[in-house]
Amino acid sequence: MVDRVYERNATQSAPQAPQTPSAGYPTDGNPAQGIPATIPGAYWYHMILESLVALVSKSGQQPDHTDLQQVVEAVSRLSARGVTTVTSADSPKSLTVAEAGLVLVDASAGDVTLNLPASAGNKGLGYTIARTDSSANAVTVTPDGTNPDTIEGAASLSLTVSRRLVLIADGVTDWTAPVLVATDAEAQAFDAGRLIDGAALLAAFKGGNQNLADSGYQRLPGGLIIQWGKAATDSQGFIAAFFPIAFPNAFLGAVLTEANADSATGGLWDTDTATVYGTNGNSTLTEIRGAGRRLDPTGPSKQAGMAVQYFAFGY
């Protein structure tokens, strides 16, 4: 629809803007009242046409006066309204300018590689790439290798399960991600400059930041570490047990409680007995130290093998 083609009398030079333009609204004129009709002039047609040519060209299309859908296609592309589905059967898939918009990736049957078009000449071109599967297969997004391009300065990006990636071409050699969601590893390392969505938040507390064993720990984003485990008293009633991991900076304290209180199964809390535990001041970054006493009507006593559960805090 929009290229510089007319029926006849076209020139090879663009018209100049009017020196003394008439600003306002057009009129049909009124000869009886001596009001002349509005004259658009060559520049008015030139202004309209060039605006449409720029729109079509920006969308990656070659202007063609026989194609009456180019402006609609250009608006669709530039507003990223397209929807493209990619599976492992399509991999490696080279995304085109026409496929700008939402890209749904199903890697359930195998790995998927997406290749982006060149950033140069496509400033503002955008893709929203989202995974629809929950498999362990890899989805890799790779920029054009001609220049070569990068994605946020990286040679490629991985798209993990439940993640969505928004990429915008800068028109030179890079694809920027206005909202770059952290990978599991970035979330677990609490890296700066990455968005933590629901999936990343869940991942941030797992991996090397969590061990849910009987003796385990949980690292929190602010640096606090909670550790837990079990120990037993020696013959003098003392407690010593190594933490699952060492506190990097400081041991703040701990709560100790009876781990075998049920009197019905031979526990230490009977009708007239109980236990009490406390920490010693000489606990270290790697070891909790404390003491326990059994309480009965005759008074407190030291006893070996009393089971204690602890929760320790530090950073």
Buried (B, 14 or more C-beta within 10 A) or exposed (E): BBBEEEEEEEEEEEEEEEEEEEEEEEEEEEEEEEEEEBEEBEBBEBEEBEEBBEBBBBBBBEBBEEBEEBBEBBEBBBEBEBEBEBBBEBBEBEBEBBBBBBBBBBBBEEBBBBBBBBBBBBEEBBBBBBBBBEBEBEBBBBBBEEEEBBBEEEEBBBBBBBBBBBBBBBBEBBBBBEEBBBBBEBBBBBEEEBEBBEBBEEBBBBBEBEBEEEBBBBBEEEEEBEBBBEBBBBEEBBBBBEBBBBBEEEBEEBEBEBBBBEEEEEBBBEEEBBBEBEBEEEBEEEEBBBBBBBBEEEEBEBBEEBBBBBEBBBB
